[in-house]
Amino acid sequence: MNNNSLKEFCIEKKIEIRLNEPMSNHTSLKIGGIADIVIFPDEGNMPEIIKILSESGIPYIAIGRGTNLLVRENGIDGAVIFTNKMNKIINITDNGRIIAQAGCSLQKIVSLSVELGFAGMEGLAGIPGSIGGAIAGNAGSFGYEIKDIVDFINIISPDGSIRLLLGSEAGFTYRGSNIPLDSIITSSCFSLKIDDPVSVNKKTKEYLNEKRLKQPLSQASAGCVFKNHDAVPAGKIIGEAGCRGMSIGGIQVSRLHANYFINNNGGSADDFLMLMDIVSKSVKDRFNIILEPEIKIIGRN
């Protein structure tokens, strides 16, 4: 693995690049080992960076705001590409379309849709993270899913080429998609409905207030750990299996919402994974249900 070409390109283009960076500095869980390389490019330099990484045989992954993500203690091989600097609203049209870069906060788009009276995102209020991550994981809540409002997505392939992917071509599934793992989302167009701003604001606030009452939004977590099972909330199943408040090391199953694991005492990824195993086994033993992780787990195993 030769990263000289990458470093030279980043220096030439004044792109921030760091070596041996602790991922605990970049995840909502405050957990994660060392990444070999981290890069903070803008969208214009992204195609060449992906091409260099591919040609140099350096594995890579794009990360937005590090939510719904667990990075193992052994860190990450290759490069982590952060989309923080790709956070612009590109265009807004009168017929309810918003085009934005992948690094934009999802809540920035939700707030903008409220301001403009564009309906279709109300139930996504309170979901942390970036647009890119929300699309890749088909984020959803209260019956809303991001797949229902995605018109098209711009992605970069490993050879550096840019192509447009229609929302119908993204292969959206429950909390997932079939967007190629070696492709990077750079921007997306959301197609929303024109509505009364007062009505959109009211519904959005109602959903957000309900989340604040039922979810530990102010604590260090990665959001929902497991997917719901046959429309039954995973938090309900975990709670009924007797796991609410259970802890391993510094990680605890939230007492407020049992599908949230809280890092409240300097917990590690190993603690988190062990607690996932114990909770999964408890649910399997009690209900004969196998829970599937919703959280994305990355890094050296």
LOLUM-74274 format. One record per residue (C-alpha): x, z, y negated; residue number from 1. Coordinates in Angstrom, 1 decimal, decimal comma, padded with zeros to 4 digits. Each point is the difference from the previous one (the first is absolute). Layout:
% residues N
PT:east:up:north:n
PT:X:Z:Y:NUM .
...
This chain:
% residues 301
PT:east:up:north:n
PT:000,0:000,0:000,0:1 .
PT:001,7:-001,2:-003,2:2 .
PT:-001,6:001,1:-003,3:3 .
PT:002,7:-001,4:-002,3:4 .
PT:-002,1:-003,0:-001,0:5 .
PT:-002,9:002,3:-000,8:6 .
PT:002,0:002,3:-002,1:7 .
PT:001,6:-002,9:-001,9:8 .
PT:-003,4:-001,5:-000,7:9 .
PT:-001,5:003,3:-001,2:10 .
PT:003,0:000,7:-002,3:11 .
PT:-000,3:-003,6:-001,4:12 .
PT:-003,7:000,4:-000,7:13 .
PT:000,2:003,6:-001,1:14 .
PT:-002,3:001,2:002,8:15 .
PT:000,2:003,6:000,9:16 .
PT:001,5:000,6:003,4:17 .
PT:001,0:003,2:001,7:18 .
PT:001,8:000,8:003,3:19 .
PT:-000,8:002,9:002,3:20 .
PT:-003,1:001,1:-001,9:21 .
PT:-002,1:003,0:001,2:22 .
PT:-003,5:-001,3:000,7:23 .
PT:-001,4:003,5:-000,6:24 .
PT:000,3:-000,9:-003,7:25 .
PT:-002,4:-002,8:000,4:26 .
PT:-002,9:001,2:002,3:27 .
PT:-003,1:002,0:-000,9:28 .
PT:000,9:002,3:002,9:29 .
PT:003,5:000,7:-001,4:30 .
PT:001,4:-000,8:003,4:31 .
PT:002,4:-002,6:001,3:32 .
PT:003,6:-000,7:001,0:33 .
PT:002,6:-002,3:-001,6:34 .
PT:-000,7:-003,7:-000,6:35 .
PT:003,1:-002,2:000,3:36 .
PT:-001,0:-002,0:-003,1:37 .
PT:-002,8:000,3:-002,6:38 .
PT:-000,8:-002,7:-002,5:39 .
PT:-002,3:-000,1:-003,1:40 .
PT:-000,6:-003,7:-000,8:41 .
PT:-002,5:-001,8:-002,2:42 .
PT:-002,2:-002,7:001,5:43 .
PT:002,1:-002,9:-001,3:44 .
PT:003,1:001,1:002,0:45 .
PT:-001,9:000,9:003,1:46 .
PT:000,2:-003,4:001,8:47 .
PT:003,8:-000,2:-000,3:48 .
PT:000,4:003,6:001,2:49 .
PT:-002,2:-000,6:003,1:50 .
PT:002,0:-003,1:000,7:51 .
PT:003,3:001,8:-000,3:52 .
PT:-001,1:002,9:002,2:53 .
PT:-001,3:-002,4:002,7:54 .
PT:003,1:-002,2:-000,1:55 .
PT:002,2:003,1:000,1:56 .
PT:-001,9:001,5:003,0:57 .
PT:-001,0:003,1:-002,0:58 .
PT:-003,4:001,4:001,1:59 .
PT:-002,3:000,8:-002,9:60 .
PT:-003,3:001,6:-000,9:61 .
PT:-002,0:000,2:-003,2:62 .
PT:-001,3:003,3:-001,2:63 .
PT:-002,3:000,7:-003,0:64 .
PT:-000,5:003,6:-000,8:65 .
PT:000,8:001,5:003,3:66 .
PT:-003,5:001,3:000,8:67 .
PT:-001,5:000,0:003,5:68 .
PT:003,6:-000,3:001,2:69 .
PT:002,2:002,2:002,2:70 .
PT:003,8:-000,8:000,1:71 .
PT:001,9:001,5:002,9:72 .
PT:002,9:002,3:-000,6:73 .
PT:002,5:-002,5:001,4:74 .
PT:-000,7:-002,3:-003,0:75 .
PT:-000,5:-003,7:-000,3:76 .
PT:002,2:-002,9:001,2:77 .
PT:000,5:-002,7:-002,6:78 .
PT:-001,7:-000,4:-003,3:79 .
PT:-003,1:001,6:-001,6:80 .
PT:-001,5:-002,1:-002,7:81 .
PT:-002,0:002,0:-002,5:82 .
PT:-002,7:-001,8:-002,0:83 .
PT:-000,1:002,5:-002,9:84 .
PT:001,1:-002,6:-002,5:85 .
PT:-002,6:-002,5:001,2:86 .
PT:-002,9:001,8:-001,8:87 .
PT:-001,5:-002,4:-002,4:88 .
PT:-003,6:-001,2:-000,4:89 .
PT:000,4:-003,8:000,1:90 .
PT:-003,4:-001,2:-001,0:91 .
PT:-003,6:001,1:-000,5:92 .
PT:-002,9:-002,4:-000,1:93 .
PT:-003,6:000,3:-001,3:94 .
PT:-001,5:-000,6:003,4:95 .
PT:001,5:003,2:001,5:96 .
PT:003,4:-001,0:001,3:97 .
PT:003,1:002,1:-000,4:98 .
PT:003,4:-001,3:001,0:99 .
PT:002,8:002,6:000,2:100 .
PT:003,5:000,5:001,4:101 .
PT:000,4:001,9:003,3:102 .
PT:001,7:003,0:-001,5:103 .
PT:-003,0:000,8:-002,2:104 .
PT:-001,6:003,3:000,7:105 .
PT:-003,3:-000,5:001,8:106 .
PT:-001,5:002,6:-002,4:107 .
PT:001,1:-002,1:-003,0:108 .
PT:-002,1:-002,8:001,3:109 .
PT:-002,9:002,4:000,8:110 .
PT:000,1:001,3:-003,5:111 .
PT:000,2:-003,5:-001,5:112 .
PT:-003,0:-001,1:002,0:113 .
PT:-002,0:003,1:-001,3:114 .
PT:001,0:-000,9:-003,6:115 .
PT:-001,0:-003,6:000,4:116 .
PT:-003,2:000,7:002,0:117 .
PT:001,2:-001,8:003,1:118 .
PT:-001,6:001,4:003,2:119 .
PT:001,4:000,0:003,5:120 .
PT:002,8:002,6:-000,2:121 .
PT:-001,9:003,2:-000,7:122 .
PT:000,5:001,6:003,4:123 .
PT:003,8:-000,7:-000,2:124 .
PT:000,3:002,6:-002,8:125 .
PT:002,6:002,7:000,8:126 .
PT:001,9:-002,0:002,6:127 .
PT:003,7:000,2:-001,0:128 .
PT:002,6:-002,7:000,5:129 .
PT:000,6:-003,6:-001,1:130 .
PT:-002,1:-003,1:000,4:131 .
PT:002,5:-001,5:002,5:132 .
PT:-000,3:003,0:002,3:133 .
PT:-003,8:000,2:-000,5:134 .
PT:-000,3:-003,6:001,1:135 .
PT:002,4:000,2:002,9:136 .
PT:-001,9:003,0:001,3:137 .
PT:-003,5:-001,1:-001,1:138 .
PT:-000,6:003,2:-001,9:139 .
PT:-003,5:001,3:-000,1:140 .
PT:-002,4:002,9:-000,6:141 .
PT:-003,7:000,7:-000,2:142 .
PT:-000,8:-003,3:001,7:143 .
PT:002,2:-002,0:-002,5:144 .
PT:002,9:-002,0:001,4:145 .
PT:002,5:-002,0:-002,0:146 .
PT:-000,5:-003,0:002,3:147 .
PT:-003,4:-000,5:-001,6:148 .
PT:001,4:-000,7:-003,4:149 .
PT:003,3:-001,9:000,7:150 .
PT:-000,3:-003,6:-001,0:151 .
PT:003,6:-001,0:000,6:152 .
PT:003,5:001,5:000,6:153 .
PT:003,4:-001,5:-001,0:154 .
PT:002,7:000,8:002,6:155 .
PT:003,7:-000,8:000,4:156 .
PT:001,2:-001,2:003,4:157 .
PT:003,4:000,9:001,5:158 .
PT:001,4:-003,3:-001,2:159 .
PT:-000,9:000,8:-003,6:160 .
PT:-002,9:-002,4:-000,2:161 .
PT:-003,2:001,1:-001,8:162 .
PT:-003,4:-000,7:001,4:163 .
PT:-003,6:000,8:-000,8:164 .
PT:-002,0:001,8:002,7:165 .
PT:-003,8:000,1:-000,3:166 .
PT:-001,6:003,4:000,6:167 .
PT:-001,8:-001,6:003,0:168 .
PT:003,4:-001,0:001,4:169 .
PT:001,5:003,5:-000,2:170 .
PT:-001,6:001,2:003,3:171 .
PT:-001,3:003,2:-001,4:172 .
PT:-000,8:002,8:002,5:173 .
PT:-001,0:003,6:-000,3:174 .
PT:002,8:001,5:-002,0:175 .
PT:002,3:-003,0:000,6:176 .
PT:000,6:-003,7:-000,3:177 .
PT:001,9:-002,8:001,7:178 .
PT:002,1:-000,9:-003,0:179 .
PT:003,5:-000,7:001,6:180 .
PT:002,2:003,1:000,0:181 .
PT:003,0:-002,0:-001,3:182 .
PT:-002,0:-001,4:-002,9:183 .
PT:-000,2:001,8:-003,4:184 .
PT:-003,2:000,2:-002,1:185 .
PT:000,8:-000,7:-003,6:186 .
PT:-003,4:-000,3:-001,6:187 .
PT:-003,7:-000,2:000,7:188 .
PT:-003,3:-001,1:-001,5:189 .
PT:-003,1:002,2:000,3:190 .
PT:-003,4:-001,5:-000,4:191 .
PT:-002,5:002,5:-001,4:192 .
PT:-003,6:-000,1:-001,2:193 .
PT:-001,1:000,3:-003,6:194 .
PT:-001,9:003,2:-000,5:195 .
PT:-000,9:002,6:-002,7:196 .
PT:003,2:002,0:-000,9:197 .
PT:-002,1:003,2:-000,2:198 .
PT:-001,3:-000,5:003,6:199 .
PT:003,5:-000,8:001,4:200 .
PT:001,4:003,0:-001,8:201 .
PT:-002,7:002,3:001,4:202 .
PT:000,4:-001,1:003,6:203 .
PT:003,8:000,1:-000,2:204 .
PT:000,0:003,6:-001,4:205 .
PT:-002,5:001,1:002,7:206 .
PT:002,3:-001,3:002,8:207 .
PT:003,1:001,5:-001,7:208 .
PT:-001,6:003,4:-000,4:209 .
PT:-001,1:000,1:003,6:210 .
PT:003,6:-000,8:001,1:211 .
PT:001,3:002,8:-002,2:212 .
PT:-002,4:002,5:001,6:213 .
PT:000,8:-001,0:003,6:214 .
PT:003,7:-001,2:-000,1:215 .
PT:003,2:001,8:-001,0:216 .
PT:000,9:-002,7:-002,5:217 .
PT:002,4:002,3:-002,0:218 .
PT:002,2:000,9:003,0:219 .
PT:002,9:-001,8:001,6:220 .
PT:-001,5:-002,2:002,7:221 .
PT:-000,1:-003,6:001,2:222 .
PT:-003,8:-000,3:000,0:223 .
PT:-001,9:-000,3:003,2:224 .
PT:002,2:000,3:003,0:225 .
PT:-002,3:-001,5:002,7:226 .
PT:-002,6:-002,7:000,0:227 .
PT:-003,6:000,9:000,4:228 .
PT:-001,3:-000,4:003,5:229 .
PT:-003,1:-002,2:000,5:230 .
PT:-001,2:000,8:-003,5:231 .
PT:000,4:003,8:000,6:232 .
PT:002,3:001,5:-002,6:233 .
PT:003,4:001,0:001,6:234 .
PT:000,0:003,1:-002,2:235 .
PT:-003,3:001,2:001,6:236 .
PT:001,4:-000,6:003,5:237 .
PT:003,3:001,8:-000,8:238 .
PT:-001,8:002,9:-001,6:239 .
PT:-002,3:000,4:003,0:240 .
PT:003,0:-000,1:002,4:241 .
PT:001,2:003,2:-001,7:242 .
PT:002,9:-001,5:-001,9:243 .
PT:-000,9:000,9:-003,6:244 .
PT:002,8:002,0:-001,6:245 .
PT:002,3:-000,5:002,9:246 .
PT:003,7:-000,4:-001,0:247 .
PT:003,4:-001,0:001,3:248 .
PT:003,0:000,8:-002,2:249 .
PT:-000,9:-000,8:-003,6:250 .
PT:-002,9:-002,3:000,9:251 .
PT:-003,6:001,2:000,2:252 .
PT:-003,4:-001,5:000,9:253 .
PT:-002,0:000,3:-003,2:254 .
PT:-002,7:002,6:000,1:255 .
PT:-002,0:-002,1:-002,5:256 .
PT:000,2:-003,3:001,9:257 .
PT:001,4:000,1:003,6:258 .
PT:001,2:-003,6:-000,1:259 .
PT:002,5:000,9:-002,7:260 .
PT:003,4:001,6:000,9:261 .
PT:001,5:001,9:-002,9:262 .
PT:003,7:000,4:-000,7:263 .
PT:-000,2:003,4:-001,5:264 .
PT:003,4:001,6:001,0:265 .
PT:002,8:-002,6:000,2:266 .
PT:-001,3:-001,6:003,2:267 .
PT:001,8:-002,8:001,8:268 .
PT:-001,1:-003,3:001,6:269 .
PT:000,7:001,6:003,4:270 .
PT:-002,4:002,9:-000,9:271 .
PT:-002,6:-002,6:-001,0:272 .
PT:000,4:-002,1:003,2:273 .
PT:-000,2:003,1:002,2:274 .
PT:-003,2:001,2:-001,8:275 .
PT:-001,5:-003,5:000,5:276 .
PT:000,8:000,3:003,7:277 .
PT:-001,6:003,4:000,3:278 .
PT:-003,1:-001,0:-001,9:279 .
PT:-000,4:-003,2:002,1:280 .
PT:000,3:002,0:003,2:281 .
PT:-002,5:002,6:-001,2:282 .
PT:-002,5:-002,7:-000,8:283 .
PT:000,6:-001,8:003,3:284 .
PT:-000,4:003,2:002,0:285 .
PT:-003,2:001,0:-001,9:286 .
PT:-001,8:-003,3:-000,4:287 .
PT:001,9:-002,5:002,1:288 .
PT:000,6:-002,0:-003,2:289 .
PT:003,4:-001,7:-000,7:290 .
PT:000,6:000,1:-003,7:291 .
PT:001,9:-003,0:-001,6:292 .
PT:002,4:000,6:-002,9:293 .
PT:-001,0:-001,3:-003,4:294 .
PT:003,2:001,2:-001,6:295 .
PT:002,8:-002,5:000,2:296 .
PT:003,1:001,4:001,7:297 .
PT:003,3:-001,8:-000,7:298 .
PT:003,7:000,6:000,4:299 .
PT:002,6:000,4:002,8:300 .
PT:-001,6:001,6:003,1:301 .
